[in-house]
Each structure stands twice: as C-alpha cells, then as structure tokens.
C-alpha cells in the first residue's frame, strides 16, 4: 500500500513533521509512506493561477497516485495553520486530488489538547465540496506536550502512545482497503464502457496517424487530401470556402470543441491564445484521445457525461465551473450530443461561455437587479473555497422597473421571477476540467 504524508507546517523545527517522519519509519511494515514537502507552495490567489507550477503539480500527482493520505496538523489559534489551508486551497481550485481519497488526520501540539480543535477544523475543510476527501471516522491521534514526547533519535518515548498510534494506523490501512474494495464493486456500470483512449475507430477516424502527434492536424489533412484555403465545402444550407468556415467558427462568442464518437478530440475554434481561454487548449491537443485531455481524477465523470449523451439519457448536459463569482464571471460548460441524419450518435459538441455579460446586459436594459432568495442553498458543484456559495436564483424587483433607454421597449408591467435552467440529472457531477483542456 502506498501512502503519502504531509506535515502542515513549514517551520524549520516542526514537531508535526517529526511525527510523520516517525510514522513513516515505525510503520513501514504496514505501508510505504512518503513524506511530501509543502515548503515551496505559493500563496493562493484566484487572480494568479499557479496550478501548473511545479509545487502544485508535484503534490497533485503524488496524492493522485497514492492509496491514502496522512495529514499532520499543528494548531494555531484554535484552528489549522494557514500554510496547510493554503495547500488545500490550491488542491481544490482547478485540481482536486483529494476527491474520494482516504485521509487520516493526526496532529501534535505543545499543550494537553493535542491539536483537537485544529483536527476538527481540518476535517470540515476536507469534507467540503470541491475537496471531497474521505476522512477516516474513527479515533483521533492527538499528541500533546510534544516538546517532551520524542527522544534524541526522534522516537516517541511513551509506549502507550506508540501502541495507540499503531492501532490508529492499522485501522487506517483497513479503511483504505475497504474503500478500495467498495470502489471495485462499482465497476459494472454501463458508462464504464466508454473508451477515453479512442480505441474504437469509426468511419470518420483518420487512421495511421498517431493521435498524440503535435502536428496531427497537418498529418491527417495530408493523408486525407483535406480541403483548405479557398477550396469550397458544401454544407447542408451553404457553400463556404475553408477560410470562410474558419472565420465563421472563430468569431463565435464562445469556445467550441468537437469530440467525435470515438472519443477523439478533433477540433476547437482557435480564436484566443491558451492563457486567455475560459477552458485552455493548445493547438497540439487536437487529435488526442479524450484520456489525454483530462486528468485521471476527472475521467470517470467524463465517461458518465459521454455515456448520458451516447445512450440518449439526455441530449445536453450543462454545469457551472467551480470558482465562478457573480458580478465577475459565470462560466458554463455545455455538452450537446450530435447525431447524423439517421439519428446515430456522432460525438459531443462542447461549448464554454461566460454568461455573466448576458445577464448584466439584461439587468441594465430592464432596470432589474439580482435579489438573494433567503432560503436558497449553495450548489454543491461550486467546488473550492471561492466566494463560498453559488449565486442565488435571479428574482426581479417587486416594483416595476424602468428599462434602459437604449432598449426602446416599453416599461415592464409586472415583475416576473427569473429561474435559471436546471441541468439534467446525472450519475455524478462531472469535474470542472472536463472538456479538452490540457492538464
């Protein structure tokens, strides 16, 4: 069994790091335990996304590859240390390695309560939407009076403490094993047959061109003698040159992606650079199988969405992106099933749109405002620790509003509640990174 351990402190002399070092050494017969460093993790800022930085990617990949995680938290002012909260902010923003990951919380402190309040706070954070860890609901290990707990060789001195820690570790290993076996029993669901490696070529698949090639478009175009430039393409109700078709698609006010019925990403309208996109893509991504376009943690959710569309459970699935913030952006992902003239499923049309400018323009032109509904509950899909809640349902003012002078419309006679559309029911909410973005 592979476990990773993180001490929630970056102090030069950290007793919690000493505790996880002891656990990794003393319980090596139970599991291979690797201690991860958080010293280089940057300060969290939603406006300066450093998800792709080496420290965040290092932690993400290590946690995703592990069977379980041990977190050792100090206690600062009756809660967990800011540095540990900062790490969890990054790991619940655009990456989510803790999702469904078994976690054991331990902690050490100078005083008799042994980080009990910090452990409670950490448990609540780990169980929040967007983090989604599976914290072991069992005995807490609280190491009190830590300045006298270790000998000169870094070993715990009290035999009863060592014995109790051993029982906690044994329970955690069993907890990890039980959860793994429960997950294995769910592998018969129909959606699991979706092959994200695009291993089932269709009549439109370009064969003998490596899907992962950076120049897949150029190779595939040469192999198929594809039209280009001023060559005309006859469409259902139109005749366009390839240049005109590109101009047309690249001026859509949204990001559009085509993933075919073999789950191969074969197109996106490239009108913005990678860093300016709502769902970043690189030109070299085109041609990749779906598995290469999504982090491993998201692939089951991607399978579920594709299966819903392929099997006809719904023709469209939509979801907001975690981290949305009213009055700034409200980014939506839409996944539309595509069919040929005979009704056969032919792939997914995904588009990504910031809907907030549309709402803001509507409010300006009608003179209406957003009013929070007192009993509204936050949507669980909002994810990480951003603004904290999904937007309340839109409600018009109770008095008639004067529309913006530019609309030319007559004044509204009555206020009408505005209820946002509800997404179709799904087996599970997909990850926000679904789509063809590179990770």
KERORO-839208 format. One record per residue (C-alpha): residue number from 1; residue in one letter; x, y, z. Coordinates in steps of 0.5 Angstrom, whole numbers, plus 500, padded with zeros to 3 digits. Example, Ala and Ser with C-alpha at 12.3 -4.5 7.8 and 13.67 -1.06 7.14 Angstrom:
<rs>
r num->1 residuo->A X->525 Y->491 Z->516 $
r num->2 residuo->S X->527 Y->498 Z->514 $
</rs>
This chain:
<rs>
r num->1 residuo->X X->500 Y->500 Z->500 $
r num->2 residuo->X X->503 Y->507 Z->498 $
r num->3 residuo->X X->501 Y->513 Z->503 $
r num->4 residuo->X X->504 Y->520 Z->503 $
r num->5 residuo->X X->504 Y->524 Z->509 $
r num->6 residuo->X X->504 Y->532 Z->510 $
r num->7 residuo->X X->506 Y->536 Z->516 $
r num->8 residuo->X X->502 Y->542 Z->516 $
r num->9 residuo->X X->508 Y->547 Z->518 $
r num->10 residuo->X X->514 Y->550 Z->514 $
r num->11 residuo->X X->518 Y->551 Z->521 $
r num->12 residuo->X X->525 Y->549 Z->521 $
r num->13 residuo->X X->524 Y->545 Z->527 $
r num->14 residuo->X X->517 Y->542 Z->526 $
r num->15 residuo->X X->514 Y->537 Z->531 $
r num->16 residuo->X X->509 Y->535 Z->526 $
r num->17 residuo->X X->514 Y->534 Z->521 $
r num->18 residuo->X X->518 Y->530 Z->526 $
r num->19 residuo->X X->511 Y->526 Z->528 $
r num->20 residuo->X X->510 Y->524 Z->521 $
r num->21 residuo->X X->517 Y->522 Z->520 $
r num->22 residuo->X X->517 Y->517 Z->526 $
r num->23 residuo->X X->510 Y->514 Z->523 $
r num->24 residuo->X X->514 Y->513 Z->516 $
r num->25 residuo->X X->519 Y->510 Z->520 $
r num->26 residuo->X X->516 Y->506 Z->525 $
r num->27 residuo->X X->510 Y->503 Z->521 $
r num->28 residuo->X X->514 Y->502 Z->515 $
r num->29 residuo->X X->511 Y->494 Z->515 $
r num->30 residuo->X X->504 Y->497 Z->514 $
r num->31 residuo->X X->505 Y->501 Z->508 $
r num->32 residuo->X X->510 Y->505 Z->504 $
r num->33 residuo->X X->510 Y->512 Z->507 $
r num->34 residuo->X X->513 Y->518 Z->503 $
r num->35 residuo->X X->513 Y->525 Z->506 $
r num->36 residuo->X X->511 Y->531 Z->502 $
r num->37 residuo->X X->514 Y->538 Z->502 $
r num->38 residuo->X X->510 Y->544 Z->502 $
r num->39 residuo->X X->515 Y->549 Z->503 $
r num->40 residuo->X X->515 Y->552 Z->496 $
r num->41 residuo->X X->508 Y->552 Z->495 $
r num->42 residuo->X X->506 Y->559 Z->493 $
r num->43 residuo->X X->501 Y->564 Z->497 $
r num->44 residuo->X X->494 Y->562 Z->494 $
r num->45 residuo->X X->491 Y->567 Z->489 $
r num->46 residuo->X X->485 Y->566 Z->485 $
r num->47 residuo->X X->488 Y->572 Z->480 $
r num->48 residuo->X X->494 Y->569 Z->480 $
r num->49 residuo->X X->493 Y->562 Z->478 $
r num->50 residuo->X X->499 Y->558 Z->479 $
r num->51 residuo->X X->496 Y->551 Z->479 $
r num->52 residuo->X X->501 Y->549 Z->473 $
r num->53 residuo->X X->507 Y->551 Z->478 $
r num->54 residuo->X X->512 Y->545 Z->480 $
r num->55 residuo->X X->510 Y->545 Z->487 $
r num->56 residuo->X X->502 Y->544 Z->486 $
r num->57 residuo->X X->503 Y->539 Z->480 $
r num->58 residuo->X X->508 Y->535 Z->485 $
r num->59 residuo->X X->503 Y->535 Z->490 $
r num->60 residuo->X X->497 Y->533 Z->486 $
r num->61 residuo->X X->501 Y->528 Z->482 $
r num->62 residuo->X X->503 Y->525 Z->489 $
r num->63 residuo->X X->497 Y->525 Z->492 $
r num->64 residuo->X X->493 Y->522 Z->486 $
r num->65 residuo->X X->498 Y->516 Z->486 $
r num->66 residuo->X X->497 Y->515 Z->493 $
r num->67 residuo->X X->492 Y->510 Z->496 $
r num->68 residuo->X X->491 Y->515 Z->502 $
r num->69 residuo->X X->494 Y->521 Z->505 $
r num->70 residuo->X X->496 Y->523 Z->513 $
r num->71 residuo->X X->496 Y->530 Z->515 $
r num->72 residuo->X X->499 Y->532 Z->521 $
r num->73 residuo->X X->496 Y->539 Z->523 $
r num->74 residuo->X X->499 Y->544 Z->528 $
r num->75 residuo->X X->494 Y->548 Z->532 $
r num->76 residuo->X X->494 Y->556 Z->531 $
r num->77 residuo->X X->489 Y->560 Z->535 $
r num->78 residuo->X X->484 Y->554 Z->536 $
r num->79 residuo->X X->485 Y->552 Z->528 $
r num->80 residuo->X X->489 Y->549 Z->523 $
r num->81 residuo->X X->496 Y->553 Z->521 $
r num->82 residuo->X X->495 Y->558 Z->515 $
r num->83 residuo->X X->500 Y->554 Z->511 $
r num->84 residuo->X X->496 Y->548 Z->511 $
r num->85 residuo->X X->490 Y->551 Z->509 $
r num->86 residuo->X X->493 Y->555 Z->503 $
r num->87 residuo->X X->496 Y->548 Z->500 $
r num->88 residuo->X X->488 Y->545 Z->501 $
r num->89 residuo->X X->486 Y->552 Z->497 $
r num->90 residuo->X X->491 Y->550 Z->491 $
r num->91 residuo->X X->488 Y->543 Z->491 $
r num->92 residuo->X X->481 Y->545 Z->491 $
r num->93 residuo->X X->481 Y->550 Z->486 $
r num->94 residuo->X X->483 Y->547 Z->479 $
r num->95 residuo->X X->486 Y->541 Z->481 $
r num->96 residuo->X X->482 Y->536 Z->486 $
r num->97 residuo->X X->487 Y->530 Z->488 $
r num->98 residuo->X X->483 Y->529 Z->495 $
r num->99 residuo->X X->477 Y->527 Z->492 $
r num->100 residuo->X X->475 Y->521 Z->494 $
r num->101 residuo->X X->482 Y->520 Z->497 $
r num->102 residuo->X X->482 Y->516 Z->504 $
r num->103 residuo->X X->485 Y->521 Z->509 $
r num->104 residuo->X X->488 Y->520 Z->516 $
r num->105 residuo->X X->488 Y->527 Z->521 $
r num->106 residuo->X X->494 Y->527 Z->526 $
r num->107 residuo->X X->497 Y->533 Z->530 $
r num->108 residuo->X X->502 Y->535 Z->535 $
r num->109 residuo->X X->502 Y->541 Z->540 $
r num->110 residuo->X X->505 Y->544 Z->546 $
r num->111 residuo->X X->499 Y->543 Z->550 $
r num->112 residuo->X X->495 Y->538 Z->553 $
r num->113 residuo->X X->489 Y->538 Z->548 $
r num->114 residuo->X X->494 Y->536 Z->542 $
r num->115 residuo->X X->491 Y->540 Z->536 $
r num->116 residuo->X X->484 Y->537 Z->538 $
r num->117 residuo->X X->481 Y->544 Z->535 $
r num->118 residuo->X X->485 Y->544 Z->529 $
r num->119 residuo->X X->484 Y->537 Z->527 $
r num->120 residuo->X X->476 Y->539 Z->528 $
r num->121 residuo->X X->477 Y->545 Z->523 $
r num->122 residuo->X X->481 Y->541 Z->518 $
r num->123 residuo->X X->476 Y->535 Z->518 $
r num->124 residuo->X X->471 Y->540 Z->516 $
r num->125 residuo->X X->475 Y->543 Z->511 $
r num->126 residuo->X X->477 Y->536 Z->508 $
r num->127 residuo->X X->470 Y->535 Z->507 $
r num->128 residuo->X X->468 Y->541 Z->504 $
r num->129 residuo->X X->465 Y->541 Z->496 $
r num->130 residuo->X X->471 Y->541 Z->492 $
r num->131 residuo->X X->476 Y->538 Z->497 $
r num->132 residuo->X X->471 Y->532 Z->498 $
r num->133 residuo->X X->476 Y->527 Z->502 $
r num->134 residuo->X X->474 Y->521 Z->505 $
r num->135 residuo->X X->477 Y->523 Z->513 $
r num->136 residuo->X X->477 Y->516 Z->517 $
r num->137 residuo->X X->471 Y->517 Z->522 $
r num->138 residuo->X X->475 Y->514 Z->528 $
r num->139 residuo->X X->480 Y->515 Z->533 $
r num->140 residuo->X X->484 Y->522 Z->533 $
r num->141 residuo->X X->491 Y->522 Z->535 $
r num->142 residuo->X X->493 Y->528 Z->539 $
r num->143 residuo->X X->500 Y->528 Z->541 $
r num->144 residuo->X X->500 Y->533 Z->547 $
r num->145 residuo->X X->506 Y->536 Z->551 $
r num->146 residuo->X X->510 Y->535 Z->544 $
r num->147 residuo->X X->517 Y->538 Z->547 $
r num->148 residuo->X X->518 Y->532 Z->551 $
r num->149 residuo->X X->515 Y->527 Z->547 $
r num->150 residuo->X X->521 Y->525 Z->543 $
r num->151 residuo->X X->527 Y->522 Z->545 $
r num->152 residuo->X X->534 Y->525 Z->542 $
r num->153 residuo->X X->533 Y->520 Z->536 $
r num->154 residuo->X X->526 Y->522 Z->534 $
r num->155 residuo->X X->522 Y->517 Z->537 $
r num->156 residuo->X X->516 Y->517 Z->541 $
r num->157 residuo->X X->518 Y->516 Z->549 $
r num->158 residuo->X X->511 Y->513 Z->551 $
r num->159 residuo->X X->510 Y->506 Z->550 $
r num->160 residuo->X X->502 Y->507 Z->551 $
r num->161 residuo->X X->502 Y->513 Z->546 $
r num->162 residuo->X X->506 Y->508 Z->541 $
r num->163 residuo->X X->501 Y->503 Z->542 $
r num->164 residuo->X X->495 Y->507 Z->541 $
r num->165 residuo->X X->498 Y->510 Z->535 $
r num->166 residuo->X X->500 Y->503 Z->532 $
r num->167 residuo->X X->492 Y->502 Z->533 $
r num->168 residuo->X X->490 Y->508 Z->529 $
r num->169 residuo->X X->495 Y->506 Z->523 $
r num->170 residuo->X X->492 Y->499 Z->523 $
r num->171 residuo->X X->485 Y->502 Z->523 $
r num->172 residuo->X X->487 Y->507 Z->517 $
r num->173 residuo->X X->490 Y->501 Z->513 $
r num->174 residuo->X X->484 Y->497 Z->514 $
r num->175 residuo->X X->480 Y->504 Z->512 $
r num->176 residuo->X X->484 Y->505 Z->506 $
r num->177 residuo->X X->483 Y->497 Z->504 $
r num->178 residuo->X X->475 Y->497 Z->505 $
r num->179 residuo->X X->474 Y->503 Z->501 $
r num->180 residuo->X X->478 Y->501 Z->495 $
r num->181 residuo->X X->474 Y->494 Z->495 $
r num->182 residuo->X X->468 Y->498 Z->495 $
r num->183 residuo->X X->470 Y->502 Z->489 $
r num->184 residuo->X X->472 Y->496 Z->485 $
r num->185 residuo->X X->465 Y->493 Z->486 $
r num->186 residuo->X X->462 Y->499 Z->482 $
r num->187 residuo->X X->466 Y->498 Z->476 $
r num->188 residuo->X X->460 Y->494 Z->472 $
r num->189 residuo->X X->456 Y->501 Z->471 $
r num->190 residuo->X X->455 Y->502 Z->464 $
r num->191 residuo->X X->458 Y->508 Z->463 $
r num->192 residuo->X X->465 Y->505 Z->465 $
r num->193 residuo->X X->465 Y->502 Z->458 $
r num->194 residuo->X X->467 Y->509 Z->455 $
r num->195 residuo->X X->474 Y->508 Z->452 $
r num->196 residuo->X X->477 Y->515 Z->453 $
r num->197 residuo->X X->483 Y->512 Z->449 $
r num->198 residuo->X X->479 Y->513 Z->443 $
r num->199 residuo->X X->481 Y->505 Z->441 $
r num->200 residuo->X X->474 Y->504 Z->437 $
r num->201 residuo->X X->475 Y->508 Z->430 $
r num->202 residuo->X X->469 Y->510 Z->427 $
r num->203 residuo->X X->468 Y->511 Z->419 $
r num->204 residuo->X X->471 Y->518 Z->420 $
r num->205 residuo->X X->477 Y->517 Z->424 $
r num->206 residuo->X X->484 Y->518 Z->421 $
r num->207 residuo->X X->488 Y->512 Z->421 $
r num->208 residuo->X X->495 Y->511 Z->421 $
r num->209 residuo->X X->496 Y->518 Z->424 $
r num->210 residuo->X X->499 Y->518 Z->432 $
r num->211 residuo->X X->493 Y->521 Z->436 $
r num->212 residuo->X X->499 Y->524 Z->441 $
r num->213 residuo->X X->503 Y->528 Z->435 $
r num->214 residuo->X X->503 Y->535 Z->436 $
r num->215 residuo->X X->502 Y->536 Z->428 $
r num->216 residuo->X X->496 Y->531 Z->428 $
r num->217 residuo->X X->492 Y->536 Z->424 $
r num->218 residuo->X X->497 Y->537 Z->419 $
r num->219 residuo->X X->499 Y->530 Z->418 $
r num->220 residuo->X X->491 Y->528 Z->418 $
r num->221 residuo->X X->490 Y->533 Z->413 $
r num->222 residuo->X X->496 Y->531 Z->408 $
r num->223 residuo->X X->493 Y->524 Z->409 $
r num->224 residuo->X X->486 Y->525 Z->407 $
r num->225 residuo->X X->488 Y->531 Z->402 $
r num->226 residuo->X X->483 Y->535 Z->406 $
r num->227 residuo->X X->480 Y->542 Z->403 $
r num->228 residuo->X X->484 Y->548 Z->405 $
r num->229 residuo->X X->484 Y->555 Z->404 $
r num->230 residuo->X X->480 Y->557 Z->398 $
r num->231 residuo->X X->477 Y->550 Z->397 $
r num->232 residuo->X X->470 Y->550 Z->398 $
r num->233 residuo->X X->466 Y->546 Z->403 $
r num->234 residuo->X X->458 Y->544 Z->401 $
r num->235 residuo->X X->454 Y->545 Z->407 $
r num->236 residuo->X X->447 Y->543 Z->409 $
r num->237 residuo->X X->445 Y->550 Z->407 $
r num->238 residuo->X X->451 Y->554 Z->405 $
r num->239 residuo->X X->457 Y->554 Z->401 $
r num->240 residuo->X X->464 Y->556 Z->404 $
r num->241 residuo->X X->471 Y->556 Z->403 $
r num->242 residuo->X X->475 Y->553 Z->408 $
r num->243 residuo->X X->478 Y->560 Z->410 $
r num->244 residuo->X X->471 Y->563 Z->411 $
r num->245 residuo->X X->469 Y->557 Z->415 $
r num->246 residuo->X X->475 Y->558 Z->420 $
r num->247 residuo->X X->473 Y->566 Z->420 $
r num->248 residuo->X X->466 Y->564 Z->422 $
r num->249 residuo->X X->467 Y->559 Z->427 $
r num->250 residuo->X X->473 Y->563 Z->430 $
r num->251 residuo->X X->468 Y->569 Z->431 $
r num->252 residuo->X X->463 Y->565 Z->435 $
r num->253 residuo->X X->463 Y->569 Z->442 $
r num->254 residuo->X X->464 Y->562 Z->446 $
r num->255 residuo->X X->469 Y->557 Z->446 $
r num->256 residuo->X X->467 Y->551 Z->442 $
r num->257 residuo->X X->470 Y->544 Z->442 $
r num->258 residuo->X X->468 Y->538 Z->438 $
r num->259 residuo->X X->470 Y->531 Z->440 $
r num->260 residuo->X X->468 Y->525 Z->436 $
r num->261 residuo->X X->464 Y->519 Z->437 $
r num->262 residuo->X X->471 Y->515 Z->438 $
r num->263 residuo->X X->472 Y->520 Z->444 $
r num->264 residuo->X X->478 Y->523 Z->440 $
r num->265 residuo->X X->479 Y->531 Z->441 $
r num->266 residuo->X X->479 Y->533 Z->433 $
r num->267 residuo->X X->477 Y->541 Z->433 $
r num->268 residuo->X X->477 Y->547 Z->437 $
r num->269 residuo->X X->475 Y->554 Z->435 $
r num->270 residuo->X X->482 Y->557 Z->436 $
r num->271 residuo->X X->481 Y->565 Z->437 $
r num->272 residuo->X X->484 Y->566 Z->443 $
r num->273 residuo->X X->491 Y->564 Z->446 $
r num->274 residuo->X X->492 Y->559 Z->451 $
r num->275 residuo->X X->492 Y->563 Z->457 $
r num->276 residuo->X X->486 Y->568 Z->455 $
r num->277 residuo->X X->481 Y->562 Z->454 $
r num->278 residuo->X X->476 Y->560 Z->459 $
r num->279 residuo->X X->478 Y->553 Z->458 $
r num->280 residuo->X X->485 Y->553 Z->456 $
r num->281 residuo->X X->487 Y->549 Z->450 $
r num->282 residuo->X X->493 Y->548 Z->446 $
r num->283 residuo->X X->494 Y->547 Z->438 $
r num->284 residuo->X X->498 Y->541 Z->440 $
r num->285 residuo->X X->492 Y->538 Z->444 $
r num->286 residuo->X X->488 Y->537 Z->437 $
r num->287 residuo->X X->488 Y->529 Z->435 $
r num->288 residuo->X X->489 Y->527 Z->442 $
r num->289 residuo->X X->484 Y->522 Z->445 $
r num->290 residuo->X X->480 Y->524 Z->451 $
r num->291 residuo->X X->484 Y->521 Z->456 $
r num->292 residuo->X X->490 Y->525 Z->454 $
r num->293 residuo->X X->485 Y->532 Z->455 $
r num->294 residuo->X X->483 Y->530 Z->462 $
r num->295 residuo->X X->487 Y->529 Z->469 $
r num->296 residuo->X X->486 Y->522 Z->472 $
r num->297 residuo->X X->481 Y->524 Z->477 $
r num->298 residuo->X X->476 Y->527 Z->472 $
r num->299 residuo->X X->476 Y->521 Z->467 $
r num->300 residuo->X X->470 Y->517 Z->471 $
r num->301 residuo->X X->466 Y->524 Z->471 $
r num->302 residuo->X X->468 Y->525 Z->463 $
r num->303 residuo->X X->465 Y->518 Z->462 $
r num->304 residuo->X X->459 Y->519 Z->465 $
r num->305 residuo->X X->457 Y->525 Z->461 $
r num->306 residuo->X X->459 Y->522 Z->455 $
r num->307 residuo->X X->455 Y->516 Z->456 $
r num->308 residuo->X X->449 Y->520 Z->458 $
r num->309 residuo->X X->449 Y->523 Z->451 $
r num->310 residuo->X X->451 Y->517 Z->447 $
r num->311 residuo->X X->446 Y->513 Z->451 $
r num->312 residuo->X X->440 Y->518 Z->450 $
r num->313 residuo->X X->439 Y->520 Z->457 $
r num->314 residuo->X X->440 Y->527 Z->455 $
r num->315 residuo->X X->442 Y->531 Z->449 $
r num->316 residuo->X X->445 Y->536 Z->453 $
r num->317 residuo->X X->449 Y->537 Z->460 $
r num->318 residuo->X X->451 Y->543 Z->463 $
r num->319 residuo->X X->455 Y->545 Z->469 $
r num->320 residuo->X X->458 Y->552 Z->472 $
r num->321 residuo->X X->465 Y->552 Z->473 $
r num->322 residuo->X X->468 Y->552 Z->480 $
r num->323 residuo->X X->470 Y->558 Z->482 $
r num->324 residuo->X X->465 Y->563 Z->479 $
r num->325 residuo->X X->464 Y->569 Z->482 $
r num->326 residuo->X X->457 Y->573 Z->481 $
r num->327 residuo->X X->459 Y->580 Z->478 $
r num->328 residuo->X X->465 Y->578 Z->475 $
r num->329 residuo->X X->465 Y->571 Z->471 $
r num->330 residuo->X X->459 Y->566 Z->471 $
r num->331 residuo->X X->463 Y->561 Z->466 $
r num->332 residuo->X X->458 Y->555 Z->464 $
r num->333 residuo->X X->460 Y->549 Z->460 $
r num->334 residuo->X X->455 Y->546 Z->456 $
r num->335 residuo->X X->456 Y->539 Z->453 $
r num->336 residuo->X X->451 Y->537 Z->447 $
r num->337 residuo->X X->450 Y->530 Z->443 $
r num->338 residuo->X X->451 Y->531 Z->436 $
r num->339 residuo->X X->447 Y->526 Z->431 $
r num->340 residuo->X X->447 Y->524 Z->424 $
r num->341 residuo->X X->441 Y->525 Z->419 $
r num->342 residuo->X X->439 Y->518 Z->421 $
r num->343 residuo->X X->440 Y->520 Z->429 $
r num->344 residuo->X X->446 Y->516 Z->430 $
r num->345 residuo->X X->450 Y->519 Z->436 $
r num->346 residuo->X X->457 Y->522 Z->433 $
r num->347 residuo->X X->460 Y->526 Z->438 $
r num->348 residuo->X X->460 Y->532 Z->443 $
r num->349 residuo->X X->459 Y->539 Z->441 $
r num->350 residuo->X X->462 Y->542 Z->448 $
r num->351 residuo->X X->462 Y->550 Z->448 $
r num->352 residuo->X X->464 Y->554 Z->454 $
r num->353 residuo->X X->461 Y->561 Z->455 $
r num->354 residuo->X X->462 Y->567 Z->460 $
r num->355 residuo->X X->454 Y->568 Z->461 $
r num->356 residuo->X X->455 Y->574 Z->466 $
r num->357 residuo->X X->456 Y->579 Z->461 $
r num->358 residuo->X X->449 Y->577 Z->458 $
r num->359 residuo->X X->446 Y->577 Z->465 $
r num->360 residuo->X X->449 Y->584 Z->466 $
r num->361 residuo->X X->446 Y->587 Z->460 $
r num->362 residuo->X X->439 Y->584 Z->461 $
r num->363 residuo->X X->439 Y->588 Z->468 $
r num->364 residuo->X X->442 Y->594 Z->465 $
r num->365 residuo->X X->437 Y->594 Z->460 $
r num->366 residuo->X X->431 Y->592 Z->464 $
r num->367 residuo->X X->433 Y->596 Z->470 $
r num->368 residuo->X X->432 Y->590 Z->475 $
r num->369 residuo->X X->437 Y->587 Z->480 $
r num->370 residuo->X X->439 Y->581 Z->483 $
r num->371 residuo->X X->436 Y->580 Z->490 $
r num->372 residuo->X X->438 Y->574 Z->494 $
r num->373 residuo->X X->433 Y->569 Z->496 $
r num->374 residuo->X X->433 Y->568 Z->504 $
r num->375 residuo->X X->433 Y->560 Z->504 $
r num->376 residuo->X X->437 Y->559 Z->498 $
r num->377 residuo->X X->442 Y->554 Z->499 $
r num->378 residuo->X X->449 Y->554 Z->495 $
r num->379 residuo->X X->450 Y->549 Z->489 $
r num->380 residuo->X X->455 Y->543 Z->492 $
r num->381 residuo->X X->458 Y->544 Z->485 $
r num->382 residuo->X X->461 Y->550 Z->486 $
r num->383 residuo->X X->468 Y->547 Z->488 $
r num->384 residuo->X X->473 Y->550 Z->492 $
r num->385 residuo->X X->474 Y->555 Z->497 $
r num->386 residuo->X X->472 Y->561 Z->492 $
r num->387 residuo->X X->466 Y->566 Z->494 $
r num->388 residuo->X X->463 Y->561 Z->498 $
r num->389 residuo->X X->456 Y->560 Z->495 $
r num->390 residuo->X X->453 Y->559 Z->488 $
r num->391 residuo->X X->449 Y->565 Z->486 $
r num->392 residuo->X X->442 Y->566 Z->489 $
r num->393 residuo->X X->436 Y->565 Z->484 $
r num->394 residuo->X X->435 Y->571 Z->480 $
r num->395 residuo->X X->429 Y->575 Z->482 $
r num->396 residuo->X X->426 Y->581 Z->479 $
r num->397 residuo->X X->425 Y->587 Z->484 $
r num->398 residuo->X X->418 Y->587 Z->487 $
r num->399 residuo->X X->416 Y->594 Z->484 $
r num->400 residuo->X X->416 Y->596 Z->476 $
r num->401 residuo->X X->423 Y->598 Z->473 $
r num->402 residuo->X X->425 Y->603 Z->468 $
r num->403 residuo->X X->428 Y->600 Z->462 $
r num->404 residuo->X X->435 Y->602 Z->460 $
r num->405 residuo->X X->434 Y->608 Z->455 $
r num->406 residuo->X X->437 Y->604 Z->449 $
r num->407 residuo->X X->433 Y->598 Z->449 $
r num->408 residuo->X X->427 Y->602 Z->446 $
r num->409 residuo->X X->422 Y->597 Z->450 $
r num->410 residuo->X X->416 Y->600 Z->454 $
r num->411 residuo->X X->417 Y->599 Z->461 $
r num->412 residuo->X X->415 Y->593 Z->465 $
r num->413 residuo->X X->408 Y->592 Z->467 $
r num->414 residuo->X X->410 Y->587 Z->473 $
r num->415 residuo->X X->416 Y->583 Z->476 $
r num->416 residuo->X X->417 Y->576 Z->474 $
r num->417 residuo->X X->421 Y->571 Z->478 $
r num->418 residuo->X X->427 Y->569 Z->473 $
r num->419 residuo->X X->429 Y->562 Z->475 $
r num->420 residuo->X X->436 Y->559 Z->472 $
r num->421 residuo->X X->435 Y->553 Z->468 $
r num->422 residuo->X X->436 Y->546 Z->472 $
r num->423 residuo->X X->442 Y->541 Z->469 $
r num->424 residuo->X X->439 Y->534 Z->467 $
r num->425 residuo->X X->440 Y->529 Z->473 $
r num->426 residuo->X X->447 Y->526 Z->472 $
r num->427 residuo->X X->450 Y->520 Z->475 $
r num->428 residuo->X X->455 Y->525 Z->478 $
r num->429 residuo->X X->457 Y->532 Z->477 $
r num->430 residuo->X X->463 Y->532 Z->473 $
r num->431 residuo->X X->469 Y->535 Z->474 $
r num->432 residuo->X X->470 Y->543 Z->472 $
r num->433 residuo->X X->476 Y->541 Z->468 $
r num->434 residuo->X X->472 Y->536 Z->463 $
r num->435 residuo->X X->473 Y->539 Z->456 $
r num->436 residuo->X X->479 Y->539 Z->452 $
r num->437 residuo->X X->484 Y->543 Z->457 $
r num->438 residuo->X X->491 Y->541 Z->458 $
r num->439 residuo->X X->493 Y->539 Z->465 $
</rs>
